[in-house]
Structure formats: structure tokens, C-alpha cells
Amino acid sequence: MYIRYADVLLMLAEVVNELGDPDGAKSYLKQVRERAFPADVRTEKVEAYLNALSGKEEVFRAITEERKFELAGEMLRKQDLIRWNMLGEKMAETRQKMTDLKNYQGIYGDVPQTVYFRYLPDGETLEFYGFNRDEQEAPSGDDWETVNWHDAAISELRISRYYLNEPDSRQFWPIFQSDLDNQLGYLINNYGY
């Protein structure tokens, strides 16, 4: 099993913060952020960001956000949210954001509804337009094709099936039948899964 040093630093920041030393926690958080940002934006993204955090709760929120971005795709987020007792809250928040994006509401009110693409002269390379918020209007030229990403990516069915049961009551994976069959008396209860 491998563990990244950034994960170790963020775990240490969390522990130090929980022990009542938010300034100590910020020193570990700082090491992760300094590595993440280039030198020309460190004053804003590291120093100013950390100086604006005051108190245990703000530092905790910063750690949770940093883990979300730093460890994205590393299959740690769900267990983090369970540990912090935030799984149900964050899943409901995500479902609401998906609904807002589907309906172009709230912070997603200015997201382009159409993506344009075309092949460049080499016949292989694709050029895209409409992924950025300031790309609402159609690009000039008649060689652009359109894709309405919205209907395929975020359907009502997908939103409704994001989770079916209350996430906080079903946080853990079921025990597989093969494990139950071969348990040799060690595994006693599957808690109704």
C-alpha cells in the first residue's frame, strides 16, 4: 500500500487541528499548498488564504476542501466524508448542484448550453468552443458542428438515481456472499445488507 506525502501532511493537519492547534495545522496545510501553486501566485493562494483562516472550524473546512482537490480520484473522499459525518450532507449538496446545472440556475446560470467543435485543417485535431462561461455566443464561421452536452450528461433519471437510500444509513459496502460462505465463523453479522 502506498500513501502520498500530501495525504500524510493533510492527516497530520487534521489531527493537530482537532487537538486544538489550528496554527500548527496551517503549517502542514501550507506545505501542501506551496507545492500545488506556482511561485507567482503563492502570495494569494497560500499566504493570504491561510492568513484568512481563523479558528478551528475554518481550518477544518480548509482541510476538507484541500483533501477534496489534492486527492481527487484516489478513492479517499467517501471514507473522509464518512469519518467527518458529512456523507449525506455532501451528497445532497451535489444532487442540488446537478439540478441547478441541469436547469442553468444559481452559480450555473451563465454556463453555455451548446458546445461547438470542428476539425482543424490536419483533419484529425478537434477544436472546441463553448466550455468556458464567456463562450455563450456561437463562434464565427460555418464549419462548426454543435453538441448539446446537457441532455446526455445530466438527465432527471441520473439525478434521481444519484442515491436512492439515505446515504448516512448505508455508508459501507455489503459483505460479499463469497466472504460469508468462507468466513469460518469469523464474520458474524452483515447488518441487513
C-alpha positions as CSV (number, residue, x, y, z in Angstrom):
1,M,0.0,0.0,0.0
2,Y,1.3,3.4,-1.0
3,I,0.4,6.7,0.6
4,R,1.2,10.1,-0.7
5,Y,3.1,12.5,1.4
6,A,0.4,15.2,0.8
7,D,-2.1,12.7,2.3
8,V,0.2,12.3,5.4
9,L,0.5,16.1,5.8
10,L,-3.2,16.6,5.5
11,M,-4.0,13.9,8.0
12,L,-1.4,15.4,10.3
13,A,-3.0,18.9,9.9
14,E,-6.4,17.4,10.7
15,V,-5.1,15.7,13.9
16,V,-3.2,18.8,15.1
17,N,-6.3,20.9,14.4
18,E,-8.5,18.5,16.4
19,L,-6.0,18.7,19.3
20,G,-6.7,22.5,19.4
21,D,-3.7,23.9,17.5
22,P,-5.1,25.5,14.3
23,D,-1.9,27.4,13.7
24,G,0.1,24.2,13.8
25,A,-2.4,22.6,11.4
26,K,-2.0,25.6,9.0
27,S,1.8,24.9,8.8
28,Y,1.1,21.4,7.4
29,L,-1.6,22.7,5.1
30,K,0.9,25.3,3.9
31,Q,3.3,22.7,2.8
32,V,0.7,21.1,0.6
33,R,-0.5,24.3,-0.9
34,E,3.0,25.6,-1.6
35,R,3.8,22.6,-3.7
36,A,0.4,22.9,-5.6
37,F,0.8,26.5,-6.7
38,P,3.5,28.2,-8.8
39,A,5.6,30.9,-7.2
40,D,3.9,33.8,-8.9
41,V,0.5,33.1,-7.2
42,R,1.7,31.8,-3.8
43,T,1.2,35.1,-2.0
44,E,-2.5,35.0,-2.9
45,K,-3.2,31.2,-2.9
46,V,-1.1,30.2,0.0
47,E,-0.1,33.1,2.4
48,A,-3.3,35.2,2.1
49,Y,-5.5,32.1,2.0
50,L,-4.0,30.7,5.2
51,N,-3.9,34.1,7.0
52,A,-7.6,34.5,6.4
53,L,-8.4,31.3,8.3
54,S,-9.2,31.9,11.9
55,G,-10.1,29.2,14.4
56,K,-10.5,25.5,14.4
57,E,-13.7,25.3,12.3
58,E,-12.3,27.4,9.4
59,V,-9.1,25.4,9.4
60,F,-11.1,22.2,9.4
61,R,-13.2,23.4,6.4
62,A,-10.0,24.3,4.6
63,I,-8.5,20.8,5.3
64,T,-11.7,19.1,3.9
65,E,-11.6,21.2,0.8
66,E,-7.8,20.7,0.3
67,R,-8.3,16.9,0.6
68,K,-11.1,17.1,-2.0
69,F,-8.8,18.7,-4.6
70,E,-5.4,17.3,-3.6
71,L,-6.6,13.7,-3.5
72,A,-9.2,13.7,-6.3
73,G,-9.6,10.4,-8.0
74,E,-7.7,8.5,-5.3
75,M,-10.8,6.8,-3.8
76,L,-10.4,8.5,-0.4
77,R,-13.3,11.1,-0.5
78,K,-16.1,8.8,0.6
79,Q,-14.2,7.5,3.6
80,D,-13.2,11.0,4.5
81,L,-16.8,12.2,4.4
82,I,-17.9,9.2,6.5
83,R,-15.2,10.0,9.1
84,W,-16.4,13.6,9.2
85,N,-20.1,12.6,9.3
86,M,-20.7,14.6,6.2
87,L,-21.6,12.0,3.6
88,G,-25.3,12.6,3.4
89,E,-24.9,16.4,3.5
90,K,-22.3,16.5,0.7
91,M,-24.3,14.0,-1.5
92,A,-27.5,16.2,-1.1
93,E,-25.4,19.2,-1.9
94,T,-24.1,17.5,-5.1
95,R,-27.6,16.5,-6.1
96,Q,-28.7,20.1,-5.8
97,K,-25.8,21.3,-7.8
98,M,-26.6,18.8,-10.5
99,T,-30.2,20.0,-10.6
100,D,-29.0,23.6,-10.7
101,L,-26.7,22.8,-13.6
102,K,-29.4,21.0,-15.5
103,N,-31.7,24.0,-15.1
104,Y,-29.0,26.6,-15.6
105,Q,-29.8,28.2,-12.2
106,G,-27.7,29.7,-9.4
107,I,-24.0,29.6,-9.9
108,Y,-24.6,27.7,-13.2
109,G,-26.8,30.4,-14.8
110,D,-24.1,31.5,-17.2
111,V,-22.9,28.1,-18.3
112,P,-23.1,27.8,-22.1
113,Q,-25.8,25.4,-23.3
114,T,-24.1,24.4,-26.5
115,V,-20.6,23.1,-27.3
116,Y,-19.2,23.7,-30.7
117,F,-16.5,21.7,-32.4
118,R,-14.7,21.5,-35.7
119,Y,-11.8,19.7,-37.3
120,L,-8.7,21.7,-37.9
121,P,-7.0,21.6,-41.4
122,D,-5.0,18.5,-40.5
123,G,-8.3,16.5,-40.4
124,E,-7.5,14.9,-37.0
125,T,-7.3,17.7,-34.4
126,L,-10.6,18.9,-32.9
127,E,-11.1,22.5,-31.8
128,F,-13.8,23.2,-29.2
129,Y,-15.7,26.3,-28.2
130,G,-18.4,26.6,-25.5
131,F,-16.7,25.1,-22.5
132,N,-16.0,28.4,-20.8
133,R,-18.6,30.7,-19.3
134,D,-17.7,33.6,-21.6
135,E,-18.4,31.5,-24.7
136,Q,-22.2,31.9,-24.8
137,E,-22.5,33.2,-28.4
138,A,-21.9,30.9,-31.4
139,P,-18.4,31.2,-32.8
140,S,-17.9,32.8,-36.2
141,G,-17.6,30.5,-39.2
142,D,-19.9,28.0,-40.8
143,D,-17.8,24.9,-40.3
144,W,-18.7,24.4,-36.6
145,E,-20.9,21.5,-35.5
146,T,-22.8,21.5,-32.3
147,V,-23.3,19.1,-29.4
148,N,-25.9,19.7,-26.7
149,W,-24.0,18.0,-23.9
150,H,-26.6,18.9,-21.3
151,D,-29.3,16.4,-22.1
152,A,-27.0,13.4,-22.3
153,A,-24.9,14.4,-19.3
154,I,-27.5,15.4,-16.7
155,S,-30.8,13.8,-17.0
156,E,-33.6,13.7,-14.4
157,L,-33.1,10.0,-14.2
158,R,-29.4,10.4,-13.5
159,I,-30.1,13.0,-10.8
160,S,-32.9,10.9,-9.2
161,R,-30.6,7.8,-9.1
162,Y,-27.6,9.7,-7.7
163,Y,-28.5,8.0,-4.5
164,L,-31.7,6.1,-3.6
165,N,-31.4,5.4,0.1
166,E,-30.3,7.8,2.8
167,P,-26.5,7.9,2.4
168,D,-25.8,8.1,6.1
169,S,-27.7,4.9,6.8
170,R,-25.9,3.0,4.0
171,Q,-22.3,4.1,4.3
172,F,-20.5,0.9,4.0
173,W,-20.1,-1.8,1.3
174,P,-22.0,-5.0,1.8
175,I,-20.1,-8.2,2.7
176,F,-19.9,-10.3,-0.4
177,Q,-21.6,-13.7,-0.3
178,S,-18.3,-15.5,-1.1
179,D,-16.8,-14.0,2.1
180,L,-19.9,-15.1,4.1
181,D,-19.6,-18.6,2.7
182,N,-15.9,-18.8,3.6
183,Q,-16.0,-16.9,6.9
184,L,-15.2,-19.9,9.1
185,G,-17.0,-18.3,12.0
186,Y,-15.2,-15.0,12.0
187,L,-17.9,-12.9,10.4
188,I,-21.0,-12.7,12.5
189,N,-23.4,-10.0,11.2
190,N,-23.9,-8.3,7.8
191,Y,-26.2,-5.6,9.4
192,G,-29.0,-6.2,6.9
193,Y,-27.1,-5.5,3.8
